Amino acid sequence: MKRPLKNLAGVLLLLLVGSTFGVLSGEAIVRSVAPQRLDSFRPIYESDPDLVYKLKKNYHAIYSQPEFQIDEQTNNIGIRDHEVGPKAPGVERILGLGDSFSYSNSVNLKDTFFKQIERSLSTDKPVEVLDAAVPAYSTIQELRYLEKYGVHLDPDVVLLGFYVGNDFQDSWELFDSTGAPTVDVVNGVLHLNQRFPGAMYANQERGLRTATASLRAYCAEHSELYVFLRERFSETLWRLGLRNNPPPADFCAKRFSPEMENGWALEQKLLREFKDFTTAHHERFILLILPTQYQVHEELWRHHFTTFHLDPTKYDLEKPQRILTEYCSQNGIEYIDVLPALRDTGKTESLFYPIASYMNPNGHRVVGDAVTAYLRQHP
């Protein structure tokens, strides 16, 4: 009897050693051949009754991803900037708003396009450009931030970053039909709740997913192999029609889905409210239209269509910029479209981190130069 037990123990030990070696080898291969964007525990948020959530005050941590590492810090009013006091006489103050693309998850504060604009314009006159953007914000939250907090910073110019990759629908998805938020703040982190559209795939699902939530979160923060397999599995479910996960190109569809149409209708209303509020407070409002890496590096666009087997005739790469600029022109809203400048430089330089999809320092430099040039030409 002892011998079979001994043999079984040997087999189990062999399986354990083999599995461990396989996992470690797989991790090493993925990290070297196909690096993945790890999830990150960033407890940077706190609840707000009007904005749903906002950044914590005096937060400081190192945020790392395979492609970059930044020193992330907020000040005593909860924005990613230096300490801000009353505006000094003779200083022009620009208030920068937006989501993670404007907040600039991927570069240090000094390298953000907001600070590059500040340095460039300060050679002509005293200028402050404040980075009050918040990761995962929508236009409705940016408007409410301006009304509740931003107006007290006494800005001369409000520069609103509009990232076409998700800003068409984020405001629409923030609240349900009763006006209740679809997002909660739990221990400083955002969690989709059951009111979020497609909540059956949200992070509070019941059953096995709930029971394994902590393990999955740990693996997503530390294992690129896990993230690689998770994304491939999710893509397979989408291809089989088992998961409602529209491809990223939906914002460029020639015919918007009903959800996108609803989102775009709401965005037009919010942009009009931005214009009216800033005009009433004698502030200048400028919409900064920020493209996706698909639009700048078009080889990624072609790769995306090949990967998802999409019909390219159903999409228009320039549609987001066109409908935004047309709306702004018709409603007297200033705008800056940086897609042409990024495309031109993107012919010879990489302007985005491919995995994270955020702009690298080169991309921020191009946007900063384009905005600076516009403000000098239109003082």
C-alpha positions as CSV (number, residue, x, y, z in Angstrom):
1,M,0.0,0.0,0.0
2,K,2.9,2.3,0.8
3,R,4.4,1.9,-2.6
4,P,1.3,3.2,-4.6
5,L,1.0,6.1,-2.2
6,K,4.7,6.9,-2.8
7,N,4.3,6.7,-6.5
8,L,1.2,9.0,-6.4
9,A,3.1,11.5,-4.4
10,G,6.0,11.4,-6.9
11,V,3.5,11.9,-9.8
12,L,1.9,14.9,-8.0
13,L,5.3,16.4,-7.3
14,L,6.3,16.0,-10.9
15,L,3.1,17.6,-12.1
16,L,3.6,20.5,-9.6
17,V,7.2,21.1,-10.7
18,G,6.2,20.8,-14.4
19,S,3.3,23.1,-14.0
20,T,5.4,25.7,-12.2
21,F,8.1,25.5,-14.8
22,G,5.4,25.9,-17.6
23,V,3.8,28.9,-16.0
24,L,7.2,30.6,-15.3
25,S,8.3,29.9,-18.9
26,G,5.1,31.2,-20.3
27,E,5.4,34.3,-18.2
28,A,8.9,34.9,-19.4
29,I,7.9,34.4,-23.1
30,V,5.0,36.7,-22.9
31,R,7.0,39.4,-21.2
32,S,9.7,39.2,-23.9
33,V,7.6,38.6,-27.0
34,A,4.2,40.1,-26.3
35,P,4.2,42.4,-23.3
36,Q,0.8,43.1,-21.8
37,R,-0.7,46.1,-20.0
38,L,-1.1,45.0,-16.4
39,D,-4.1,46.1,-14.3
40,S,-3.0,48.5,-11.6
41,F,-4.3,49.0,-8.1
42,R,-4.4,52.8,-8.1
43,P,-6.6,54.0,-5.1
44,I,-6.7,57.6,-6.5
45,Y,-10.4,58.3,-6.2
46,E,-12.9,59.4,-3.6
47,S,-16.7,59.8,-3.9
48,D,-18.3,63.2,-4.7
49,P,-22.1,63.7,-4.6
50,D,-22.1,65.9,-7.7
51,L,-19.2,64.4,-9.8
52,V,-19.7,60.7,-8.7
53,Y,-16.0,60.6,-8.1
54,K,-12.9,62.8,-8.1
55,L,-9.2,62.5,-7.4
56,K,-8.0,62.3,-3.8
57,K,-6.0,65.2,-2.4
58,N,-2.3,64.8,-1.7
59,Y,-2.1,61.3,-3.3
60,H,1.4,60.1,-4.2
61,A,2.6,56.8,-5.7
62,I,4.6,55.3,-8.5
63,Y,2.5,54.0,-11.4
64,S,4.2,51.4,-13.5
65,Q,3.4,49.6,-16.7
66,P,5.7,47.5,-19.0
67,E,6.3,50.6,-21.2
68,F,6.6,53.4,-18.7
69,Q,6.8,54.4,-15.1
70,I,5.6,57.7,-13.7
71,D,5.6,59.6,-10.4
72,E,1.9,60.2,-9.8
73,Q,0.9,63.0,-7.4
74,T,-2.0,65.2,-6.7
75,N,-2.0,68.5,-4.8
76,N,-4.0,69.9,-1.9
77,I,-7.1,70.6,-4.1
78,G,-7.0,67.2,-5.8
79,I,-5.6,67.8,-9.2
80,R,-2.4,66.5,-10.8
81,D,-0.4,69.7,-10.6
82,H,1.8,71.8,-8.3
83,E,0.1,73.6,-5.5
84,V,-2.2,76.3,-6.8
85,G,-2.9,79.6,-5.1
86,P,-4.8,82.7,-6.2
87,K,-4.1,83.9,-9.7
88,A,-1.4,86.5,-9.7
89,P,-1.9,89.9,-11.5
90,G,-1.0,89.8,-15.1
91,V,-1.0,86.0,-15.3
92,E,-3.1,84.1,-17.9
93,R,-4.5,80.9,-16.4
94,I,-5.6,78.0,-18.6
95,L,-7.6,75.3,-16.9
96,G,-7.1,71.9,-18.6
97,L,-9.9,69.4,-18.3
98,G,-10.3,65.9,-19.8
99,D,-10.0,62.2,-19.1
100,S,-7.0,59.9,-18.7
101,F,-5.7,60.9,-22.2
102,S,-5.4,64.6,-21.0
103,Y,-4.5,63.7,-17.4
104,S,-1.6,61.8,-19.1
105,N,-1.4,58.4,-17.4
106,S,1.8,57.6,-19.4
107,V,4.2,60.5,-18.8
108,N,5.4,62.6,-15.9
109,L,3.8,65.9,-15.2
110,K,6.5,68.0,-16.8
111,D,6.1,66.0,-20.0
112,T,2.4,66.4,-20.4
113,F,1.1,68.6,-23.2
114,F,-0.4,70.9,-20.6
115,K,3.0,71.7,-19.1
116,Q,4.6,71.9,-22.5
117,I,2.1,74.5,-23.5
118,E,2.8,76.4,-20.2
119,R,6.5,76.5,-20.8
120,S,6.2,77.5,-24.5
121,L,3.7,80.3,-23.9
122,S,5.6,81.6,-20.8
123,T,8.3,82.8,-23.1
124,D,5.8,85.5,-24.3
125,K,4.0,86.3,-21.1
126,P,3.2,84.8,-17.6
127,V,1.0,81.7,-18.2
128,E,-0.2,78.9,-16.0
129,V,-1.7,75.7,-17.4
130,L,-3.4,73.6,-14.8
131,D,-3.9,69.8,-15.3
132,A,-7.3,69.2,-13.8
133,A,-8.1,66.2,-16.0
134,V,-9.2,63.0,-14.2
135,P,-8.8,59.4,-15.5
136,A,-12.1,57.9,-16.5
137,Y,-13.9,61.2,-16.6
138,S,-16.7,62.0,-19.0
139,T,-17.8,65.3,-20.4
140,I,-20.6,65.6,-18.0
141,Q,-18.2,65.3,-15.0
142,E,-15.8,67.7,-16.6
143,L,-18.6,70.3,-16.9
144,R,-19.7,69.7,-13.3
145,Y,-16.1,70.0,-12.1
146,L,-15.8,73.3,-13.8
147,E,-19.1,74.5,-12.3
148,K,-18.3,73.3,-8.7
149,Y,-14.5,73.7,-8.5
150,G,-12.9,75.0,-11.6
151,V,-14.6,78.3,-11.7
152,H,-13.1,79.2,-8.4
153,L,-9.6,78.8,-9.9
154,D,-10.4,81.9,-12.0
155,P,-9.3,80.6,-15.4
156,D,-9.1,82.8,-18.4
157,V,-9.2,79.9,-20.8
158,V,-10.9,76.4,-20.4
159,L,-9.2,73.8,-22.6
160,L,-11.2,70.7,-22.7
161,G,-9.6,67.5,-24.0
162,F,-12.0,65.3,-26.0
163,Y,-10.6,61.8,-26.6
164,V,-12.6,60.4,-29.5
165,G,-11.9,56.8,-28.5
166,N,-14.5,56.9,-25.7
167,D,-15.8,60.4,-25.0
168,F,-18.8,59.9,-27.4
169,Q,-20.4,57.4,-25.0
170,D,-18.9,57.9,-21.5
171,S,-21.4,60.6,-20.4
172,W,-24.3,58.5,-21.6
173,E,-23.1,55.4,-19.7
174,L,-22.4,57.2,-16.4
175,F,-26.0,57.2,-15.2
176,D,-28.9,54.8,-15.6
177,S,-32.4,55.8,-16.6
178,T,-33.2,56.9,-13.0
179,G,-30.2,59.1,-12.8
180,A,-28.3,56.8,-10.5
181,P,-24.5,56.4,-11.1
182,T,-23.4,53.2,-12.8
183,V,-20.0,53.5,-11.0
184,D,-19.0,53.1,-7.3
185,V,-15.8,54.0,-5.5
186,V,-14.6,51.1,-3.4
187,N,-11.3,51.6,-1.4
188,G,-10.3,54.3,-3.8
189,V,-10.9,52.3,-7.0
190,L,-13.7,52.5,-9.5
191,H,-16.1,49.6,-9.8
192,L,-18.9,49.2,-12.3
193,N,-22.1,48.3,-10.6
194,Q,-25.2,46.4,-11.8
195,R,-26.7,49.6,-13.3
196,F,-23.8,49.8,-15.9
197,P,-24.9,48.8,-19.5
198,G,-23.8,45.2,-20.0
199,A,-23.6,44.7,-16.3
200,M,-23.6,40.9,-16.7
201,Y,-19.9,41.3,-17.6
202,A,-19.2,44.0,-15.0
203,N,-16.8,43.4,-12.1
204,Q,-19.5,42.6,-9.6
205,E,-20.8,39.4,-11.2
206,R,-22.1,36.7,-9.0
207,G,-21.0,33.1,-8.7
208,L,-17.6,31.8,-9.6
209,R,-16.3,35.2,-10.9
210,T,-17.2,36.9,-7.6
211,A,-15.6,34.1,-5.6
212,T,-12.4,34.4,-7.6
213,A,-12.3,38.2,-7.8
214,S,-9.4,38.7,-5.4
215,L,-7.3,36.0,-7.1
216,R,-8.0,37.4,-10.6
217,A,-7.2,40.9,-9.5
218,Y,-3.9,39.8,-8.1
219,C,-3.0,37.9,-11.2
220,A,-4.1,40.9,-13.4
221,E,-1.7,43.2,-11.5
222,H,1.3,40.9,-11.5
223,S,1.1,38.4,-14.4
224,E,1.4,39.3,-18.0
225,L,0.7,35.7,-19.0
226,Y,-2.6,35.9,-17.2
227,V,-3.6,39.2,-18.9
228,F,-2.5,37.7,-22.3
229,L,-4.7,34.6,-21.8
230,R,-7.6,36.7,-20.4
231,E,-7.6,39.0,-23.4
232,R,-7.5,36.1,-25.9
233,F,-10.3,34.4,-24.1
234,S,-12.4,37.6,-24.1
235,E,-11.8,38.1,-27.8
236,T,-12.8,34.5,-28.5
237,L,-16.1,35.0,-26.6
238,W,-16.7,38.1,-28.6
239,R,-16.1,36.3,-31.9
240,L,-18.5,33.6,-30.9
241,G,-21.2,36.2,-30.1
242,L,-21.1,35.2,-26.4
243,R,-19.9,38.6,-25.1
244,N,-21.3,42.0,-26.0
245,N,-17.9,43.8,-26.4
246,P,-18.0,46.1,-29.5
247,P,-14.7,46.6,-31.2
248,P,-12.8,49.8,-30.6
249,A,-13.5,51.1,-34.1
250,D,-17.2,51.7,-33.2
251,F,-16.5,55.4,-32.8
252,C,-15.6,55.5,-36.5
253,A,-18.6,53.5,-37.8
254,K,-20.3,55.3,-40.7
255,R,-23.6,54.4,-39.0
256,F,-23.6,54.8,-35.3
257,S,-25.2,52.3,-33.1
258,P,-28.2,53.5,-31.0
259,E,-26.0,53.8,-28.0
260,M,-23.4,55.9,-29.9
261,E,-26.2,58.1,-31.3
262,N,-27.6,58.7,-27.8
263,G,-24.1,59.4,-26.6
264,W,-23.4,61.9,-29.4
265,A,-26.7,63.7,-28.8
266,L,-25.8,64.1,-25.2
267,E,-22.3,65.3,-26.0
268,Q,-23.6,68.1,-28.2
269,K,-25.8,69.3,-25.4
270,L,-22.9,69.2,-22.9
271,L,-20.6,71.1,-25.3
272,R,-23.3,73.8,-25.7
273,E,-23.5,74.0,-21.9
274,F,-19.7,74.3,-21.7
275,K,-19.9,77.2,-24.1
276,D,-22.7,79.0,-22.3
277,F,-21.2,78.6,-18.8
278,T,-17.7,79.9,-19.9
279,T,-19.3,82.8,-21.8
280,A,-21.3,83.8,-18.7
281,H,-18.1,83.7,-16.6
282,H,-16.1,85.6,-19.2
283,E,-13.9,82.6,-20.0
284,R,-12.6,81.4,-23.3
285,F,-13.7,77.9,-24.2
286,I,-11.6,75.7,-26.5
287,L,-12.2,72.1,-27.4
288,L,-9.1,70.1,-28.0
289,I,-9.9,67.0,-30.2
290,L,-7.5,64.2,-29.3
291,P,-7.3,61.2,-31.7
292,T,-6.7,57.5,-31.1
293,Q,-3.5,55.8,-32.1
294,Y,-5.5,53.9,-34.8
295,Q,-6.1,57.3,-36.5
296,V,-2.5,58.5,-36.2
297,H,-0.7,55.3,-37.1
298,E,-2.9,53.9,-39.8
299,E,-1.1,50.6,-40.0
300,L,-2.7,49.8,-36.6
301,W,-6.1,50.5,-38.1
302,R,-5.5,48.0,-40.9
303,H,-4.2,45.5,-38.4
304,H,-7.3,46.0,-36.3
305,F,-9.6,45.2,-39.2
306,T,-7.7,42.1,-40.1
307,T,-7.7,40.9,-36.5
308,F,-11.5,41.4,-36.0
309,H,-12.5,40.5,-39.6
310,L,-14.3,43.8,-40.0
311,D,-15.6,45.3,-43.2
312,P,-13.6,48.5,-43.7
313,T,-16.3,50.0,-46.0
314,K,-18.5,50.4,-43.0
315,Y,-16.1,52.7,-41.2
316,D,-14.8,56.3,-41.7
317,L,-11.5,57.0,-40.0
318,E,-12.1,60.8,-39.9
319,K,-15.8,60.8,-38.9
320,P,-15.2,61.7,-35.2
321,Q,-13.2,64.8,-36.1
322,R,-15.5,65.8,-38.9
323,I,-18.7,65.7,-36.8
324,L,-17.0,67.5,-33.9
325,T,-15.5,70.3,-36.0
326,E,-18.8,70.8,-37.9
327,Y,-20.7,71.0,-34.7
328,C,-18.2,73.5,-33.2
329,S,-18.3,75.7,-36.3
330,Q,-22.0,75.8,-36.3
331,N,-22.2,76.7,-32.6
332,G,-19.4,79.2,-32.3
333,I,-17.1,76.9,-30.3
334,E,-13.3,77.2,-30.8
335,Y,-11.6,73.9,-31.5
336,I,-8.1,72.5,-32.1
337,D,-7.8,69.3,-34.1
338,V,-4.3,67.9,-33.6
339,L,-4.8,64.8,-35.8
340,P,-3.1,66.4,-38.9
341,A,0.0,67.3,-36.8
342,L,0.2,63.9,-35.2
343,R,-0.2,62.1,-38.5
344,D,2.5,64.2,-40.1
345,T,5.0,63.6,-37.3
346,G,3.8,60.0,-37.0
347,K,5.2,59.2,-40.4
348,T,8.7,59.2,-38.9
349,E,8.2,58.9,-35.1
350,S,6.2,56.6,-32.8
351,L,3.9,58.8,-30.9
352,F,2.0,56.3,-28.7
353,Y,2.9,53.4,-26.4
354,P,1.4,50.5,-28.4
355,I,0.3,48.4,-25.4
356,A,-1.1,51.2,-23.3
357,S,-2.5,53.2,-26.2
358,Y,-1.6,56.5,-24.5
359,M,0.7,59.1,-26.1
360,N,4.4,58.9,-25.3
361,P,6.5,62.0,-24.7
362,N,6.9,62.6,-28.4
363,G,3.1,62.6,-28.8
364,H,2.7,65.1,-26.0
365,R,5.3,67.3,-27.6
366,V,3.4,67.4,-30.9
367,V,0.1,68.2,-29.2
368,G,1.8,70.9,-27.0
369,D,3.3,72.5,-30.1
370,A,0.1,72.4,-32.0
371,V,-1.9,74.0,-29.2
372,T,0.8,76.6,-28.6
373,A,0.8,77.6,-32.3
374,Y,-2.9,78.0,-32.3
375,L,-3.0,80.2,-29.2
376,R,-0.3,82.4,-30.6
377,Q,-2.1,82.7,-33.9
378,H,-5.4,83.3,-32.1
379,P,-4.6,85.4,-29.0
